[in-house]
Every structure is written in structure tokens, then in C-alpha cells.
Amino acid sequence: MTNIDTNMTVKEIVERWPQTLEVFVANGFEQFADAGTLQRVGRFLKLGSALQSKGFAVDTYLCLLEEKIAEAQENIDITLAEDANGDDYDIDVAGLLPCPVRVPLLEAFDAFCTDYQQRSGLKTRSRFEAASVGSDWIAANISTIASAAELPDIFISAGFDTFFDPKGIGQYRQQGVFSSVEMGGVNSDFSALALEDPQHSYTIISVVPAVFMVDKMELGDLPVPRSWRDILRPEYARRVALPVGDFDLFNAILLNIYKMFGTDGVERLGRSMLSSLHPAQMVKGAGRTQVDKPLVTILPYFFTRMAGNIASVEIVWPEDGAIISPIFLLAKKERLAQIGAVAEFLAGKQVGEILAQKGLFPSLNPQVENVLPPRAPWQWLGWDYIYNHDISEQIEHLERIFTVACEDG
């Protein structure tokens, strides 16, 4: 970890880690793009005070800074341990981790692997990338795999398209290559859902919920939308920001909207979209006056922390349920004797607490206390739906419908 301290000045942070300037400029501190302002103001302004003045949640902002540093300084990234291992390993683990929790998860996993090697004599190679590089990494490392033998022993990622494409990983599920991991039950926060795979191939370890951030300054006489049905109403046309760049979550939204409201719902969602922004950029504009500003932003629950105490912003957990993008874990069935302990750790309490408490990605582990509002219903696509549809083909079809609706207005 880089150990950024909130008592450090903005200038100190930028001088030590120049890549963080991009985070500051993109998330509430545009003035520091000017070198003179950074010199004059940044050398006195402490990070803690700066975040307090904007109403930003400290932990969330620190995660953004830490992640940017981890991405840029690959020479000291913990994921480079694989280079030192070369081909000298017994267990191969790979996947994509949500950006806000990637660094603490890597540290926890590295510590576990060191201890596990001492106890078992088995060496683990880990290749974890940030979810933000998802499609490119999948294309380079997973899509080109020609047989089950080339797959990692354990693979973690969100994404319906990644796991259920019959031309990709989905074909290996059909061959019975994978086995689910026992977690001792499912967290009570998900008791109303059937999240355990009835075919015992996949394990869902956590979810990424999609919620609404409503800017009440811009609403005028419009009511605060409380449900997905509300978002699709004509009065919100061209007034909604959507996380199109977050492929995993956006695909989950498309699939669930289609399941709930059919083709008409996907078309109306397309007509609702004003802009496509990174969630951090969405939060950046909250509470400010600007042209063509969205009334409603649909974003991962984690990023609502960035809204802090902005008086004009209301975070809405949809009354008909937050749409979830599951974080899946795959483990090779024939290798369970060797990899079982590693898979159980990744599905266990420590990892679950990092996901749930640092990232607001609620964990399915029954021992984890999730950070949720008092009433938090869900929208889950469902295993029956997944196994009875070609999900990859359906995503492509729905993306075309959505795109045409966006262009036609």
C-alpha cells in the first residue's frame, strides 16, 4: 500500500505520486490542472480538509487514489509476483477485481498464499487485474484459451457475458469442468433470492448493486424516481446518466430491464440516457449547476460514498430492487483437492469483509456484516433465466436495441 495520509497536502501527494493529479482533476478539484494553482494552494491544502470541503467520503477517495497509483506503478504492483514465479507454481489463480478493493484484496491474498505455502508446500501464482481493464484482459487471457487445461485453476470476475458465452467459458461449464465452493450457507441479506447455482458450477461471492443518485436541484416539479419503472417514464427522457463503460454492470442492467419490461423497456432506457460517464465523473457533477446535467445517475452503490453530504443529492435504493451484477468464482472440479483451501479463502469471511465494507459490494458469506440501508430489495436475473437463454447473444441483441433508441431519441 502507498499509505497516503489525510494530513498530507495535495501538492505533497501529487509530487510523490504524479499520477494522482488525474484523479484530483477528474473528481472535484479541476483547479489543480493549473500548475500555478497547485503550487499556491496545493502546498497548504491538506487532503483531509480538501475532501471535507467537498463533502467527499475519505475512504472512497483514498481508494481512487490508491488504485491509480497501483495501476501506474506496475513495477511495484503485487501482481508482478507471477514474473518471479515463472512456471514454478502449483496453483494458478486469475481474474478481475473491482477497482476500489483491488489493492486490499491483493494484500490479503498475498499474505494468505505465503502462509498457505508454508503449511502445504504449494505455491500459488496470482494474476489479478483491475476490473476497469476487463474486456481487453479477457480478450488477451481467456478468450484465446483452446481447452479447459489452459484455464486458471480459480477464476474470479463479474460479468454475465464472460461466464455464460457458449463459445467461451460457458462451454467448459457445460463439460462439467467447474465446481461451486461451499460457504456454509448464504448471507441473510440475500435470503429472498436463490443465488446458489442449482447446477453447482459457479459460486457467487459478492454482488455489485446499481442504485440511483438523484440531483434534486435539477428535478423541478418532477418527482424523485423510486423504481426502475420510474426511470423509464417519458419525462426522464435524456435526463439519465448510465454506466455504459462499466460493461459488467451495464449488461446486468440491460438484461434485467429486458426481463422486467421487454424490448419496450430497453428502448425506453435508451431514450432516457443523456450521457455515459465513469461513476466518479458522475459524482463529480452532483450538486453543481451545468448545462445538460443528468437528473438521475445510475451507478454502483460504492460510488454513492463520493456524494458525501451534498444536500441536493438523494441516494435512492430502487423500491423494486437494486439490479445486481454478480462477482463469480470458478474452481476446477478435478483440482479441488489441491485448490480447495485457496477457493474457500476467496469465498470466505476475510475477503467478504473487504468487499462489503471497503467496497460496498455486499458479500454472500453468511459471516459478513454487509453495509446496506434498512430496506434493500434486489433484482436478480435468476439461474433459470440464465440457463434457458443464450446470455451472450441476448446481450448483443439488447445492445443493438439500446443503441438505436439512443440515436433516435
C-alpha positions, 0 to 999 in steps of 0.5 A, spaced: 500 500 500 502 507 498 499 509 505 497 516 503 495 520 509 489 525 510 494 530 513 498 530 507 497 536 502 495 535 495 501 538 492 505 533 497 501 527 494 501 529 487 509 530 487 510 523 490 505 520 486 504 524 479 499 520 477 494 522 482 493 529 479 488 525 474 484 523 479 484 530 483 482 533 476 477 528 474 473 528 481 472 535 484 478 539 484 479 541 476 483 547 479 489 543 480 490 542 472 493 549 473 500 548 475 500 555 478 494 553 482 497 547 485 503 550 487 499 556 491 494 552 494 496 545 493 502 546 498 497 548 504 491 544 502 491 538 506 487 532 503 483 531 509 480 538 509 480 538 501 475 532 501 471 535 507 470 541 503 467 537 498 463 533 502 467 527 499 467 520 503 475 519 505 475 512 504 472 512 497 477 517 495 483 514 498 481 508 494 481 512 487 487 514 489 490 508 491 488 504 485 491 509 480 497 509 483 497 501 483 495 501 476 501 506 474 506 503 478 506 496 475 513 495 477 511 495 484 504 492 483 503 485 487 501 482 481 508 482 478 509 476 483 507 471 477 514 474 473 518 471 479 514 465 479 515 463 472 512 456 471 514 454 478 507 454 481 502 449 483 496 453 483 494 458 478 489 463 480 486 469 475 481 474 474 478 481 475 477 485 481 473 491 482 477 497 482 476 500 489 478 493 493 483 491 488 489 493 492 486 490 499 484 484 496 491 483 493 494 484 500 490 479 503 491 474 498 498 475 498 499 474 505 494 468 505 498 464 499 505 465 503 502 462 509 498 457 505 505 455 502 508 454 508 503 449 511 502 445 504 508 446 500 504 449 494 505 455 491 500 459 488 501 464 482 496 470 482 494 474 476 489 479 478 487 485 474 483 491 475 476 490 473 476 497 469 481 493 464 476 487 463 474 486 456 481 487 453 484 482 459 479 477 457 480 478 450 488 477 451 487 471 457 481 467 456 478 468 450 484 465 446 484 459 451 483 452 446 481 447 452 479 447 459 487 445 461 489 452 459 484 455 464 486 458 471 485 453 476 480 459 480 477 464 476 474 470 479 470 476 475 463 479 474 460 479 468 454 475 465 457 475 458 464 472 460 461 466 464 455 464 460 458 465 452 457 458 449 463 459 445 467 461 451 467 459 458 460 457 458 462 451 454 467 448 459 461 449 464 457 445 460 463 439 460 462 439 467 469 442 468 467 447 474 465 446 481 461 451 486 465 452 493 461 451 499 460 457 504 456 454 509 450 457 507 448 464 504 448 471 507 441 473 510 441 479 506 440 475 500 435 470 503 429 472 498 433 470 492 436 463 490 443 465 488 446 458 489 447 455 482 442 449 482 447 446 477 453 447 482 458 450 477 459 457 479 459 460 486 457 467 487 461 471 492 459 478 492 454 482 488 455 489 485 448 493 486 446 499 481 442 504 485 440 511 483 443 518 485 438 523 484 440 531 483 434 534 486 436 541 484 435 539 477 428 535 478 423 541 478 416 539 479 418 532 477 418 527 482 424 523 485 424 516 481 423 510 486 423 504 481 426 502 475 419 503 472 420 510 474 426 511 470 423 509 464 417 514 464 417 519 458 419 525 462 426 522 464 427 522 457 435 524 456 435 526 463 439 519 465 446 518 466 448 510 465 454 506 466 455 504 459 463 503 460 462 499 466 460 493 461 459 488 467 454 492 470 451 495 464 449 488 461 446 486 468 442 492 467 440 491 460 438 484 461 434 485 467 430 491 464 429 486 458 426 481 463 422 486 467 419 490 461 421 487 454 424 490 448 419 496 450 423 497 456 430 497 453 428 502 448 425 506 453 432 506 457 435 508 451 431 514 450 432 516 457 440 516 457 443 523 456 450 521 457 455 515 459 460 517 464 465 513 469 461 513 476 466 518 479 465 523 473 458 522 475 459 524 482 463 529 480 457 533 477 452 532 483 450 538 486 453 543 481 449 547 476 451 545 468 448 545 462 445 538 460 446 535 467 443 528 468 437 528 473 438 521 475 445 517 475 445 510 475 451 507 478 454 502 483 452 503 490 460 504 492 460 510 488 454 513 492 460 514 498 463 520 493 456 524 494 458 525 501 453 530 504 451 534 498 444 536 500 441 536 493 443 529 492 438 523 494 441 516 494 435 512 492 435 504 493 430 502 487 423 500 491 423 494 486 430 492 487 437 494 486 439 490 479 445 486 481 451 484 477 454 478 480 462 477 482 463 469 480 468 464 482 470 458 478 474 452 481 476 446 477 472 440 479 478 435 478 483 440 482 479 441 488 483 437 492 489 441 491 485 448 490 480 447 495 483 451 501 485 457 496 477 457 493 474 457 500 479 463 502 476 467 496 469 465 498 470 466 505 469 471 511 476 475 510 475 477 503 467 478 504 469 483 509 473 487 504 468 487 499 462 489 503 465 494 507 471 497 503 467 496 497 460 496 498 459 490 494 455 486 499 458 479 500 454 472 500 458 469 506 453 468 511 459 471 516 459 478 513 456 484 516 454 487 509 453 495 509 446 496 506 440 501 508 434 498 512 430 496 506 434 493 500 430 489 495 434 486 489 433 484 482 436 478 480 436 475 473 435 468 476 439 461 474 433 459 470 433 465 466 440 464 465 440 457 463 434 457 458 437 463 454 443 464 450 446 470 455 451 472 450 447 473 444 441 476 448 446 481 450 448 483 443 441 483 441 439 488 447 445 492 445 443 493 438 436 495 441 439 500 446 443 503 441 438 505 436 433 508 441 439 512 443 440 515 436 433 516 435 431 519 441 
